Structures are given as C-alpha cells and as structure tokens.
Amino acid sequence: MNLSYWERTSWFANIDYTIVGSGIVGLNCALELKNKHPQARILILEKGMLPQGASTKNAGFACFGSISEVLSDLKTHSEEDVVKLVQDRHDGIQNLRGLLGDDAIAYENNGGHELFFESDQELFEHCHHKIKMVNEMLHPVFKDDAFRRTTNRFNFKGINKHYITQVFEGQIDTGKMMKSLVQLALQKGVTILNATYVKGFEDSGTQVSIKTKDLEFTTKKLLIATNGFAAQLLSEDVKPARAQVFITKPIKDLQIKGTFHLEEGYYYFRNIDNRILLGGGRNLDFKSEETTEFGTTMLVGNKLKDLLKTVILPEKTIEVDYSWSGIMGVGQQKKPIIKQLSKNVACGVRLGGMGIAIGSTIGKKLANIYN
C-alpha cells in the first residue's frame, strides 16, 4: 500500500492497542480501554464496510435464555455454571442499557415467550413442571420469578394454549445500538478502519506485527474480537454458525409484540416497525450452516416462510421484504473464551448467539486482561 508519511504517522504509528473486529465486543473493549487509559492510541480494524459477523445482523433480542434452553444447559453444565451464564447475560444487558441509554437502542421490555407446538405437549409439560425449580435457581439473578405460564393471547396456530414467558426479556433496535456504539467510540478518540482484512500476526515479545491485506504495522497489544470468524486467526474451540433471517413488508394492524422462541430456540421471531422479523433453522442442516459465507438457502427460507404462513399469521397474506444472514461463534461449551494467548495477544470470542446480552461484558473483560 502506497502510504504517505502523514498516513503512517496519523494512523499506524505508536499504536498502543489494536482490536480486530468492530462488533459489540470490539467496540466495548475499546471504550473500556479509553476509560482506563485516556491517552492511549487505540485502533480497531474491521474487514467489512460495516461490522461483519452478527453484531449488525442479529434479531435484536435482549434475552437471557428460554426455560427449555436453561433446562438443556443443565444437562451439560453445572447449576453454578448455568446461573453464571444467565447472570452474565443479565449484567451485560444492564451494562449496555446504562452505557447508551434505552432511547438510543430503542429498548422495550415486552417479555420473551417460548412457544410449544401442540405436538410438543411432553416438552411443554416438562418445562412447565420445572418453572418453580428454575425460578428458585435464578432468583439470585433476577430477585423475582423470571418464568411464568401465560396465555396464547396472539392466537398463534398449532401452538399450545399457553406460553412460558421470561418476564424480564426485552428487544432492541440493533442498528441504532451499533451506530450509538460506533459514535461513542469515535467521540472518545478511537480510530476505526473499515475494509481492513487481517491476514495474520506475530508476537515478538515486545510488540505485535500485524499483517493486513494491504500493509503491515506494529502495535503494543493485539486484542482479537472476531467471534464467528475467530478460526481464521486462532486455534480455539470456536466454530462459525450462520443464522438466516428475513423480514416482512409492513403489516397493517399488527398486534404481535414481544420476542418469541420455538423448538428450543432454533426458531425465533419478533415485531419491529409493524413488521415480523423471523430467523433460525440452523438445526435443519447444521453442517451446511457451519460456514463463514453469508447467504441464505431455500431449505431454511422455505421453513421460515412456512412458519409465518401456518403458525404466526395464518389469516393474512404476508409478503417477505428481504433476507440476510449473520455469522455467530459457537463451541462445545457456552462459556465465552476470554484469554491471553501470548505476552501481547488476547482474545474474546465464542459468544454462542448471545452477543447482545454478553458482548459488552466480554469487551470489558477483554480490555482488562493486561491489568
């Protein structure tokens, strides 16, 4: 890259911290570093025109986990670990709301509702039977009962006459949230470079050499926050998981309000601007969705459209406006990976589809690794 003296000295000289990834984790990491080290030169490198991955692609759920998810996690995690997971999600959302304000992220607390197909009566009965136990387990987090049985008041078809509702869950406007984070980081003096693809790095022990597609430079510390794309730079237990989403055209007199989960969270939908946003379906073909390639498939798209027409709004003729996908980072465990990789390199990845809930917390923890 043909850099001038001015470009080198203004953008790439004497960098204290370089962060790879300008998503929720990367931006919160930069903000925490600026709070602790106001004079530090902080550079964020983002390979996309906008934050790639899931930060600007998600469904905008401010969620802590449906009851079936909590019960499923108890099969592979200790009770202490599950409570810690939920506590981190709760703390992360409160941190995000406190940092930006509810108006800036369009936060609304309309509850998170888990729906059960009439054919899944056994699962519903199991979850319903466990409400008291789960509420007691999570009482230290919410200080009140988080789950309760509620009526199918939106009259979804083929669905049990009751939901199990997480009363503290909410929803946000993902675009407003990310724009607010970017603007705050810029106001604090953080430099963000988009369309800058990092190919590799080397820690010499005194500094880190970063090689991008167009140039090479050095930084004192390197912090990697690429989540679903982490395997391109790291050898950690984190794999990409594509999530496909579509949104309808505006629907007249839409009454549905809240966030909704189906089939243990593999399908989800919500209201936004008199539209229905609907996503999921990764369980239809896990292997194909284990990819860093953006795009949608007929298999998933047809399933989502079928849910819309037969379950969510069967009495209406609804048109899909457009679709997209995001790339999450998942692994064998749901616990995020926040670790020092070498003397001057650390990472904060594997958010397991809970970026909105834990991204701000992970960013802070990543920023504090070297303190």
Number of C-alpha atoms within 10 A of each C-alpha: 7 7 9 9 8 9 11 12 12 11 15 17 13 16 19 17 23 26 26 24 30 30 28 27 32 31 28 27 29 28 26 20 22 19 12 13 12 13 11 16 20 25 23 26 22 23 19 15 10 14 22 21 28 25 25 21 19 24 28 25 24 28 23 26 22 24 26 22 15 20 20 12 18 15 9 13 17 11 16 10 15 20 20 15 20 20 18 20 25 21 16 25 23 17 17 22 18 10 15 14 15 14 13 17 22 15 19 16 15 15 21 28 26 26 26 23 17 14 11 13 13 11 16 22 11 12 19 18 11 15 19 14 10 18 19 15 15 20 14 11 19 14 10 13 18 22 23 17 14 14 12 16 10 11 16 18 18 14 19 18 16 19 22 24 23 24 16 18 23 20 25 22 21 20 16 15 25 21 14 17 23 21 11 17 22 14 10 14 17 21 17 20 17 17 13 19 18 20 13 14 17 15 19 11 11 11 17 21 18 18 16 16 13 11 14 15 15 21 23 17 21 29 26 24 29 30 31 28 23 23 17 13 13 14 9 13 16 24 23 24 27 28 29 26 26 21 21 20 15 16 15 9 7 14 9 19 18 18 26 22 24 18 17 19 18 14 20 23 25 21 19 20 11 16 19 24 22 24 27 24 24 19 13 13 11 12 10 12 23 19 18 19 14 15 15 18 11 8 12 21 17 12 16 21 19 13 15 22 16 14 16 21 18 15 10 12 9 17 12 15 11 10 16 15 22 24 27 30 29 23 17 11 14 19 17 22 20 18 15 15 15 12 15 20 23 22 27 27 31 31 24 22 20 23 29 28 28 30 30 29 25 28 28 21 19 28 26 13 15 12 5
